[in-house]
Amino acid sequence: MPTTIVQMSIATDEQVLSTFDDSPMRDIVHQVVFDAYGRRMATCSSDMFICVWDREDSGMWIKTSSWKIHGGPVTRVAWAHPEFGQVLATSSNDRSVFVWEESTGITPAKWTKKASFADSRTTVTDIKFAPNFLGLQLATANSAGIIRLYEAPDIIDLSQWSLLHELNPFYYRCSSISWSSAQGLRPLMVAGCDDTEAKNGGDKGDKGGDRSRLVIYELNDNVRKWINLPSVKIQETRPVNDVAFSPAVSMLGHVVAVASGDVNLYNLTVGRSRSSSPSEPTSYIVQKIAVLSDGYKTWRLSWNVTGNAITLCTAQGAIRVWKSMYLDEWKLVSTSVPSERKETKKKQWNEMKTTKVANWLKWDKNEATRAEIQSLVDSKDDAALAARMNGRLLFGTAGVRARMEAGFARLNDLTIIQLSHGFARHVKNVYPGESRGVAIGFDGRHNSKRFARLAANVFMRNGIKVYLFSEVAPTPVVSWATIHLKCDAGLMVTASHNPKEDNGYKAYWSNGAQIIGPHDDEIVKIAEGEPQPRDEYWDIDEIEKNPLFNSADPCIDPYFTAEKEYNYKRSINEKTPLKFTYSAFHGIGYHYSKRMMREYGFPEDKFFSVTEQQEPNPDFPTIPFPNPEEGLKVLTLSIANAEKNGCTVILANDPDADRLQMAERRKDGSWKIFSGNEMGTLITWWVWKNWREANPTADTSNIYILNSAVSSQIVKTMAEVEGFKNDITLTGFKWMGNVSYDMAKENKKVILAWEESIGFMPGHTLDKDGVIAAAIFAEMAAFLETEGKTLEQQLFALYHRYGYHLVRSSYWMVPSPSVTQELFATLRKDLKFPEHIGKEVVKYVRDLTVGYDNSQPGNKPLLPLSTSSEMVTFTLENGSIATLRASGTEPKIKYYIELKTAPGKNQEDLSSVLEELSVLERDVVSTLLRPNQFGLIPRK
């Protein structure tokens, strides 16, 4: 849809409307944001497009880039401060958050995805970059009331982000967040909630919570935490749609705008009596200074640069500009509603609403969901109707996932039938002969069994044989069934570790791996092209009587038989003194994981289940999130069980049993909760060790272990030492499974694949498998116990064998741009780069400014050129690297160093390794930057 920008002259109150009709966006534009200088603009929309616009001197806005990659409507976009380069962040209803960086010197401009966050098990509602004095930090908020703060510790490599803090302001949806920008005061963050049942969350320490829809945090550097300021009470009686701190800088306090129907402006003044203790929070006096009200309901708000004007966007499409006059008096200086476009938009929406609602009420035979839509129609709740009716159900990294409620953009009986119709038709198109069937499983969530039966009926009504599990089955077992039964496709109804309100539709192809293109696109294309379901699709009462119906249960025993191939130490397992605590996280893994442990030889009296979480419960009553990756806060019952029963190791599956978390009790009674990368390091060692012992003379040139691009690259180091091969894949097991299958066709054997989000694929399935992973890690612990080692000790032993990897980055200021040019020119003069950095020999040099990389054939780099910016990377003989990059926005030269040590270092050597890193840093500065020669100024 067209985008209208209002440009205001605050001096004259004159307004200029600019409308962009050449945008690729053909749907609702959710957000428009400007960069720090107001010369660039980014937009995002429901049709998944992200667009970047540049303002010419004439005032015209020209679209310079547009792309789409999210699997759902893109609802938020944010600019980082230009100090960090041209960096954007985007978020989508598909729960993804992406970070983008612009490659300069390329026409047209190219934006590259640098990082993606599996930030939330629920919808991401807002994203905001921090003010530049806090570094490159990104805050994300979600509909579960959680705020996560991420930081890029190295601004040269934006693929690496670390989670700094996790805040829990609400038990319900957090709608918006904002950072304060005053450097003279401690930084603040405000969070708003637009849920009608708002209660404060866990940070309050009160499960009942109060009804506040606004929570303010303060960053206290002395305790290195964001502290909730419960004394700052701002009571908003209506849902908060948006919040924003004023950018005006004052040593006296802050001004925050809150959109909750009207817009309320509050002054937060620092109290006169400041605490003498630096660890105590700042005291603020709160005063409402203005109410901006003219009959419209504000949806979004934005301050101007100086904080003396604020622009409000309403749910009715009006754009209003208010201006501060004097003594806290605010005047409405402009209301802009292009009437022709407003009427066109209203007409388009009414036509779409009428058609979609009429179709829904005509097609949906589920009385409950049909009544939901009818109720919204009767109450004229257009916003809720738009949210439910607009948008598309698309396959992401783990299938389709969405909230379970009525609407074409949600998962319900009707949309399950539509997706299954598209899936069935596509299977028939690809395999036109006699059907080999579809394997179908389901988890313990609300509606999962019903959705599976509806899907089964659709397949059979299209002449496709079905193998349906009679009871809940782990996700990897459905992948196995697809392979074992030689099916054309597979389907698992699950939302894995998402909140209880969600469900999912995970599709497999005939190879047992998740579908990728073109299958995913074709399924959606057919589903959307033929949306009206046949009446017979709804009749599921007697599907078992259909001659095409078969049970998938007979493939369960062969699954366990096949996976026992990786049971290398059964005799040790049978005698181990170790005890194991297991949790199914209210999911479906208990009976399968217990049996797998028994099949691996572990006595039943060594296996202790967390009974409160043992059987499927779709409400997940004992855990805040059904995701074991969350660590300590979701493992409290497991730890209590382990300590009660004297267990050494905790093994926890997520609800669909495709992932595994592990913890180990130390001698001092504390618990080591392993990260996904640490578990990946251990299982890489174990799988390789046992494969090699079983195949001592085999050729290893075609033996591979895969891991994802966002996971630790220690596998690469281990592969170089041990002789197997390592390949990197895109994030997600939909890629790992298909890469493994394709490699098998080339006589290359993948013996393991894993990624840092506690997912492991060590067995016969082509998807991650938490059931066999639990048995493998238990066997690993039992074996190590016979050698007098713990899992943690073995991890340090592996670091001892393969070396440390440590990172450091910083920058130097340059007196002028010409100095930057001269410095880099001397480094690359006649392409004769420095051959040593300190005592270390330079092995490879990659110069992306001139297009040189002597590690590649013909010295041609694989990465794109960046001719308008300076960037040179040196790889040393010992594997360490050093990169220099000139800032595109400030007079700085930045450096990035990764130290890779020689093997043989112990945990006690960490301090000396850090000193070694400092030596390398000094050598990089003296050899490459040469501050005395070029007059560089050190970082303050």
N, C-alpha and C positions, 0 to 999 in steps of 0.2 A: 504494500500500500504506500501511497505518497507520504513523504516525511516533510513536515513543515518546521522551519526554524525561525524563531522570533529574535531579531537583533534589536536591542534597545539602546538608544542614546540616553544615558541617565541625565545628562545636562538638559536636553530638550524634550525628553519624554517621547521622542519620535520613534516609531517602530517600523521595521522593515520585515516583511515576510519573504522567506525563501522556501520554495517547494521543490523537492527532488523527485521527478517522475521517471528518471532513467535508471533508478535503482533496480537491482534484480529482485528486491524484496516484493513479494506479492501476498503478504500476510501481515498480521499485526506487528508493528514495530514496538518492541518492549522497552528499549532504552536508547538514549542518545547521550554520549559523553564527549567532552572536549579534553584536549591535552592541556598541560599547564600554561601554555601560551595562547590558547584559543585559536590556534592556526590549523589544528587538525581535529577531526571528529570521527568517532566510531559509532556505528549503529548495529543493533541485533534484532532479530525478528523471529516470528513463529515458524517461518519456512526454513529455519536453520541457517540463514545467511548471516555472515558477519561482513560489514562493509567499513572501509576507511575512506575518508574524504579529506581533501586538502583545500584550504582557502586561498584563492589567488588574490593578487593585489587589487583586482577589480571588485573584490567582494564575492565573486562567484565561488561556489563549492563544487569541486571536481572529484568524482569517485576515482580513487587510484588503485583500490584493491577490493576484491570481494571473493569470499570462499565459504564453503560449508563443510563441516566434518562431524559436528555433533550428531547424535542419534535422536534428537528431539528438538523442540523449540528452544532457541537461544534466548534466555530471559535476562541475562546480565552481562555487561561488558565494562571493563575498568582500565584506565590508563595508569601506568606507573610513572613516577617522576622522570623527566628526561635525563636526569643525572645518570640513570641506569640504562640509557639507550631507549630505543623505541620498543616498548614492551606493553603488551595487552594481556588481560586475563578475561576469559569468557566462561559462562556456566550455562547449563541447560537443564531442562526437565528430565533428561536421561541420567541425571545425577553426576555428570562429569564436570570437571573444572580443568580448563586447558590454559597454559601460559604460552604466549606467542612472542616472537622477536622478529623485527623487520630486518631483512638483509639489504644493506644499503648498496648503492651503485648499480642496481639492477632495474631495468625498465621493461615492463611495469614492475612496481615494487612487489617483493615477495615476502610473505609472512610465513615463518616456519614454526611449527609446534615444538616447543622445547621441553615441556613437562605436562603431565596430566596427573590429577589427584583422584584417587578413589576416596574422595573426601567424606562421603556420607552414605549412610544406608537409606537416606530419605532425600527428598528434593532439595537441591541447593537453592536458597532463596535470595542470597545477596553475596556479593564479593566486593571488597574494597582494599586497595593498596594503602599502606601506611605512609605518613609523611616522610619525606626523604631523610630527615635526621635520625629516623629509627632504622635506616637501612632498607633493603629490598624485602619487605614483608607483605604478605597477603593474608587478609582475614576472609574466612568463608562462614556463612551462616546457613542453617538448614531447618527443615520443618519439624525436626525433633527437638528444637530449642538449643542446639549445640553451636558454639562458635569455635573454630579452629584457626590458629595463627601459625602460618608457615613462613620460613625465611630461606632465601637463597644465600648461603654463606659465601658463595663464590659467584660474583656477578658476571664472570667471564663464561662460566658453565652453568647456564640456566636450566639444565636438565636435572640438577641436584637441588632438592628442597628438603628442609628438615622441619618437623613439627615441633614448634616451640611451646605452645600452650594450648590447652583445651578448656573452654569455659562452658558452663551450663546455666545460662541465665533463666531459662524457662523449661517447663515440662512440655510446652506446646510450641507451635511454630514461631520461630524467630524471623520476623519479616524484613528487618533492615538493621544495618550497623553503620557507625560513623566514627572516625578517628578525630581527635582534637589536633590542632596544628600549632598551638602556642608553645614555643620552645622554652620559655621561661618558667613554665609550670610542669608538673608531672603529666605525662600523656594520659588522656582519658579515652575511653571507648564507651559509646552508648549503644544499647541494643533495644529494639522495639519488637513488640509482639502484636500480631493482628488476629489472634484467636479469641473468640468470644468467651472462652473458658480459661483465660490466661491465669497461670500460677507461676511463681518463681520456681527455678529448678534447684538442682543439687548444690549449687554454690551457696544457697541460703542455709543449707544444713537442716532444712525443714521440709519433710515430705509433703506436708499439707500446703506449704507455700502461702504467699499472700496473693492478692489480685492485681498487683502492679503490672502494667504492660510496658514499663520502662525500667531498665537496669543500667547502672553506670559503673564501670570498672576504672581503676587507676593503676598505672604501672609503677610499682615500687622497686627501683633498682637495688635497694638494699637487701630485699628478700628475693629479688629476681622473679616476681610474680605479678600477675594482674589481680588486684584485690577488689572485691565487690565493695562498693560504698553504700552500705545499707542506710546510713544517715541521710543520704541524698534522696529524699522522697519526692518523686514527681508522679502524682496520681493522675492517670488518664483513664477516664471511665469508658471510652470507646476504643475499639481496635486501632492500633498504631500502624499506619501504612508505610510511613517513611520517617527517618530522623536524619538530621545533619547538623554538625557543629559549624558555627560561623568561622570563616577563615580569618576574620579580623583578630590580630594579635594583641593581647593585653596581659599585663602582669597581674591584673586584679582578678581575672577569672575567665569564664567562657560563656558564650551564648549558644544555645541549642534550639533548633526548630523541630517541632514534632507535629507531623500530619496525622490527625485522628478525626477526620471530617473537616473541621476547621484546622488552622495551623496555629499552634500555641508557641510563643517564644519565651524561653526561660533564661534568666541570668543566673549563672552559678558563680557567686563571689567568694573568694577565699576568705575564711573566717579570720578575725583579728588575732585570736589566740592560737598560734600555731604550736603544734606539739614539739617539744624538745627532742623527742625520739625520732630519728630518721626512718624507723621502720613502721611508724604509725601512719595511717592514712591522713590525707589532707582534709581539713574541715571546710565544708562549703555551705553558704547560705543561699537557698533557692528562692527566686522571686519570679513570678510570671509577669513579663513586662509588656506583652502585647498578644492580642488575639486577631488573627487575620481571617475575617469571615465575610463572605458576600453571597452565601447561598449555595456555593458549589462544594462538592466533596473532593478534597485534595487526595490525589493518588501518588504523585511524586513531587519532590521539591529540590531546588538547587540554588545555592548562594552564588552571587557574583564574586569576583576575585577580592574585592575590598570589604565585603561583608555588609554593604549598605543597601543591597537590593536582593530580593529573593524571587525566583520564578517558580510558580506552582502549576502543575498539570493536573487536571481534574478527570474523574471517571467519565464526565460528559464530553470530553474532548476540548474543553476550554483551556487556554494558556493565559495565566494572569501574572503580572509583575507588580510587586509591592516595593515601595521605596521608603527608607528611613529618612524622616524629616529632621526632627529634633526632639529632645526630651522623651525618647522612646516612642515617639508618635510615628506610625506607619501609614502611608497613603497608597491606595490602589491607583497605579498610574497607567495600567493597560490591561485590557481583556481582549484576547484575540481568539475568535472562533470563525475561521473561514467558512461562511455559511454554505456555499455551494459544495465544498468538500465535506462539510459536516453532514449535509443532507445526503450526499452520495454515500458516505460511509455508513450513515444510519440506514439508508435504503438497502445497501449491500448486506449489512448485518441482519436486518429484518428478513430479507429474502433467504439468507443462509440459515438463520435461526428457524424460520418457518419450515424450510425444507428438511433440515436435519432433525428438528424436533418431531415433525410429522412422520419422518421415516422411523425414528426411534420408537415412537408410540405405536406405529404400525407393525414394526418388525419384532420388537422385544416381547417375548412370551413369558418372561419372568415377571411375575406380578410385583415383586418387591422393587426391582430396579426400574420397572416402568413407572411405578408410583413415585419414585424419587424424582424422575424428570418431570412428571406431571405436577408435582408439588412445586418445583422451581418455576415452572411455567405459570402456575396459579399465583405465586408470590411475586412474579415479574422480576426474578433475580437474574438479570441478564449477565452479570459478572460470573456467577456460578455456572450458568449455562454455557457461556463462552469457554470457561476453563475446562469443562467436561466434554464439550462437543468439538472444540477445535483442537488441532494437533494430530499427530500421527503416532501409531504404535510401530516402532522400528526395532530391528535387532541390533543390540549393542554388543559389548564385549562378552556378555553372558546371557544372550537372548533378549526377549522383550520383558521388561519389568515395569509395573505401574501399580497404582493404588487400586484396590478393589471397590468400585462403586459404579453407578450408572454413567454412561456417556461413551462416545466413540473414542475418547482419548484415555479411557480407563480399561481395566481388565474386568470382565463380567461375562455372563453367559453368551451374550450376543457377539462381543468382540472375540471371544475364544472360538466361537463358531466361524466367524469371518476369517480369522487367521488360519484355522484348520482347513477351511475350504481352499484358501490360497495355497496352503502347504500340499493338500491332497492333489489339487489340479497340477501343481508344479511337478510333483512326483510322477504323476501319470504322463506328463509331457516328456519328462526325461527318460522314464522307463515305461514305454507304451505296451510292453508285453505283459505276461502274467505277473501279477503282483507277488513280490517276495515279502511284503508286509512291513509294518511299522511297529517298533517296540515302544510302549508307552508306560511311564512310571509317574509317581506323584509323591509329594512330601506330606507332612502333617499339618500344613497350614489350613486356615479356613478356605473352603471351596475347592481345594486342590483335587480331591477325589472326584467331585462333580465335574470340574473342568476337564479332567482326564477322560471321564466317560463321555462327555460331550464331544471331545476331539475324536475319541475312538469311533463314535457313531458317524461323524462326518466322513472319516476315512472309509469306513465300511460302506456307507451310502454311495461312495465313489468307486466301489469295487476293489478296495485295497484291504488286504488281510491285516488284522490287528493282533498284537501280542500285548495284553494288558496285565500288569502285576495286580494281584488280588489285594495286597496291602501295601503300605508305604515302602519305598525302596530308595536307597541312597542314589544320588545322581550318578556316581561312577558305575553303578551296577546297570543303569539304563544304557550308558555308553557300551558296556560290556555286552549287554543283551543284543544291541544293534549289530555288533560284530559277530557274536556267537550264533545268532539265529540267521545271519546273512540277510538282514533286512535291507530294504531300500532306504529307510530313514528311521529316526528315533525321536522321541519327544519326552521331555521331563517337565512336569508342572512344578515349579519351585521358584521362590525368590531368595533362596539361600539364606543369607544373614541379614536381609532387609527387615524393616519394622513389620509388626504383625498386620498392619493394614495393607501390605503389598502382597502381590503374587507375581509369578513369572511364567514365561513360555520359552523353554530352552530346546532348540531344535538341533538334531544330529543328522548328518548325511550317512550314506551307506558305509563309509569307512569308519564310522564310530566317533568321528570328530565333529565338533560344532560346525554348523554351516557358516560359510563365508560367501563372498560374492562369486558368481552372480546369484546363487541360490536365495540369499536373504532378500535381495532386491526384487527378485521375481515373485517370491511368496507374497510380499507386501503389495506389489503391483497388481497381482491377481485379486488379492483380498479387497483392495480398494476399487478395483475395476468391476468386481461382481459382488457388491456389498449385501444384497438382499438374500437372506438365508432361505433355503428351501424348508418348507414346513416339516419335512421328515427329519430334519437335523435335530429337532427338539425332543424327539421321542427316544428317551434313553432307558425306559423302564425295563425293557427286556432285551438289552443288547447282547446278553450272553447267549441268546437263542439264535443269533445271526450266524450262519455257517462260516462267515469270515472271521468270527471271534475265536481267539485262542488265549490261553493263559501263558504269561511270560515266566511264571514261577519255576518251571523245570530248568531254567538256565541259572538258578541261584546256586545249586550245588556245584556245577561246573566252574562257576566264578571262583569259589573257594579253592577248588582243586587246582585251577590254573595259577592262582596267586601263590600257592605253596611252593612254586618254583623258586621263589626268592627267600625261602626259609632255610638259611644256611647253617644255623647254630641251634637246631632243635634240642640236642642233648644238653646244651648249656641252659636253654630256656626252661627245660623241665626241672632243673635243679637250682635255679637262681634264688637267692635269698631276697631279691628285690621285690617290693610290693608296688603296685601301680594303682593310682586313682584315675578313674575315667569319668568324663562328663559328656553327655549327648547334647547338652544345651537345649533341652526341651525339644530335640529334633528326633531324627530317625536312625541314628547311628548305633544305639546301644546293642541291639541284638546282633547286628552284623559285626561290629568291632569286637564284642565279647566272643563271638564264634571264631573270628579271625585269630584272636589271641589264643584261643584253645587249639585251633588248627596249627598254630606255630609252636605248640608244646607248653604254653604257660599254664601252670596249675590254676584252677579256679579260685583257690584260696589266696592267690596273689593279685586278684583282680577285684577292685572295690569301686563300685559305681556310686556316683552322686545321685542318690535315689530321688531327691527333690527335682532333678532335671533329667531323669532317666527315660521317661516315656514322652511321646509327642504331646505337646501342649501349644496350640497356635497362639496363645496369648503371652507366652514367654514370661510368666509371672515373677520369676526370681532374679532376673537380670535386667539391667537398664537397656542393654543392647544385645541381641542374640549373635554376637560376633566375638569369638575367642581371641581374635587379634587385638582387641582392646586391652588385653593384659590384666593387670592386677585387679582392677575394679570389677571385672566380670568373672574373676576366678576365686572369689572369696569363699564360696561354698566348696569348691574343689580343694582349696588349701585347708579348710577346716576338716574336710573328710580325710585328706592325706595325713594331717597331723594326728587325728583321732586314731587312725588305723596304722600308723607307722609307715606310710608310703613314702618312697623316695622320689618317684617320678609322677607327674600329672600329664595326662593325655586328654585333650579336649577337642572334639569335633565341632564344626559349626552345624546348624540345624539340618542341612541336607547331606552332611558327612562327606563333603568333597575336600575339606581343608582340615588342617590339624595344628593346634597350638600345643607347646610342650613347656613344662617347667620342672626344675630339679631342686631338691632341698640340699642346702649346703650343710657342712658340719656345724656351723654356728646357729643353725635353725632358720636362717633367712632363705629366701627362695630366689633362684635364678630363673627369670622368665626369658626364654630365648626369642630373639627376633627371627623373622623369616630368613634373613641373610645368614644368620648363624646356623639355623637349622639346615639351610641349603648347603652351607659349607660342610656340615657333619654328614649329611646324607650323600653328598658327592663323594666324600672319602669312603663311606661305607659301601655304596653301590659299586664304585670302581674297585675297591679292595676285594670284594667277594666275587665280582665278575672275573677279575684277573686270576684269582686263585682257582676258579673253576675252569678257566681257559688260559693256562700258563703259556702256551706256545702259539696262541692265536695272533693273527695279524691285527694290530690295533688301528690301522690307518683308516678304517671305516667304522670305528666305534665312537659314538658321539654322546656328549651330555650337553643339553640345551639349557639356557636360561634367558630371561627376558632382558631387554635393554635397560630397564630400571632396576635390575638386580645387581648384586655385587659381582664384579668381574674377577673374583678370586678363582672362579672356575677356569678362566683362561690361563692363569698362572699354573694351576694344578695340571691342566692339560699339557702345557708345555713341558712340565717336569716328568709327568707320568707316561706320556706318549699317546693318550687318547685325543680326540678332537672336541673342540667347543665351538658351537655356533650360537649367535645371538638372534632372538626373534623379537617381533613386536610384542607389546604387553598383552597378556591374556592367553588362556589355554586354547582358545579357538584357533590361534595361530600356531601354538606349539604342537597341538594335535595334528593339524594338517601338514605342518613341516615334517613331523615325524613320519607320517604316512608317505609323503612324497619321497623322503629320503630312503625309506624301506624299499621303494620301487627301484631305487638306484643301488640296491645292495648295501646301503649304509644303515647300521643298527643304532638306534637311539636307546640307550639303557636307562636314561633318566632325563626328565625335564622339570624345572622348577622356577618359581619366581618369588620375590620377596614378600608377597602378601600371603604367606604360609600355605602356598599351594604346591603340591608335589605329585608328579606323574611317574612312579617307578615301576608300574606293573603292566598288565596287558590292555588296560583301557587306554583310550586316547583322550582322556580328560583327567583333571586332577582327581586324586583318590585319597580321601582321608582315612578310609578303612584300612587299606594295606599299609599306609604310611604309619598309622598307629602301631601296627605289629612290627614294622621294620625298625622304628625308633626304640620300641621296647626291647627288641632283640639286640640292638646296638648297645643299649644301656646294660643289658645282662652280660654281654660279651666283655664290655669295658670293666664291669665289676670283677670279672675273673682275673683281669690284669691289674687290679688295684686302682682303677681310674674312674673318675666321674665324667659325665658328658662335658661339663665345663672345662675340666682339665684336658680332655681330648681336643676341645676347640683351641685352647692355647697351644697344644702340641702341634696342631695343624698350622697355626700362625708361626710357630717356631720353624716348621718345615718349609713354609712357602713365603715367609717374610711379611713385614709390616707394610701398610699403605697409609700414609698420612698426607693431609692436604693443608695448604696455607695460601692466603691471597691478601693483597694490599695494593697500594698505589703511591705514586709520586706526582707532585704538581710540576707543570712545565711553565716557564715564563712566557712562552708565546707559541702559536701554532707552527711557526717556522722551525722551532727547536725540535718539535715532534717529528717533522718531516726529515730534518737533518739526522736525528738519532737513528731512525729506521733506515735511512739511506745508507748510513755507514755500516749497519748490520748486514745489509744485503748487497753491498757494492760488488758488482760483477758476479753476483750469486756466490760469493765466497764468504759464507757465514762463519762465525766463530766455531772452532773445532773443539774447544774445551770450555766448560763452565766450572771454574775452580779447578779441581783435580779430575773432574769427571769428563769423559770423552763424549762428544755429541755424536750420536749415531744417525739420526734423521732430523731434517728440518722441513717444516711445512709453512709456506708463506702464502696465505690466501689473498694477499693484496696483489701479488704479481702472478699467482697461479703456479706455484712451485711446490713439489712434494717429492723428495728423493726416495721415499719409501714405496712409491708407486711406479709402475712401468711408464717410461717416458717422462718421468718427473711430473706427471699430471695429477693434481689432487682429485680425490673423489668428492670432497665437499665443494659447495659453490664458492665462486670468487666473491671477494668483497673489496672491489677496487677503490671505493671511496673511503675506506677505513683501514687502518694499519693493524695487522694481526699476524704474529709469527709464533710458531710452536717448535720447541726444541725437545727431541726425545734423546735421552742419554743412554749409554751402553748398559747401565744398571736397571733400565726400565723406568726411571723417574722422568718426569716431564716438566717443562717450564714454558709458559705462554706469556707473551707481551701483547697487550692490546691498547690502542689509543682510544680514549673516551670520545664518543661522537658529539657530546654536548658540553663537556667541560675540559679545561686544560689539564688533563691527567693522562698518565700512562699507568695502566693496571697490569699486575702480574698474578699468575696462578701457578702454584707449584704442587705437584703430587710426588711424594717421596715413596719409593719402593725399596725396602731394605733387602739385604742379602738374607738367605735362610740362616737359622741358628739363633735368632733372638728369642729371649724368654720374656715372660711377663715382667720380670724384674728389670729388664732392659729398656722399659718404656721411656724412662727419663733420658737415657742416652740416645734413644732414637729421636726424641724431641730435639735434643741438642744437635743431632745430625741434620734434622730438618732446618734448624736455625742456621747452620753452616751453609747449607745449600741456598737458603734464602739470601744470605750475605753475598755468596758467590754470584747469584743471579743479578743482584743489584750492582755489584762492582764490575762484572763482565759485560752485562747486556745494557743496563740502564746508565751506568757511568755518570752518577749525579755530579761529581766535581767537574767533569769535562763539559757537561751541558747545563750546569747551573740549576739542577732540579731541586725542588723544595720538598722535604719529607712530609709525610702525612702527620697532621697534628694529633 
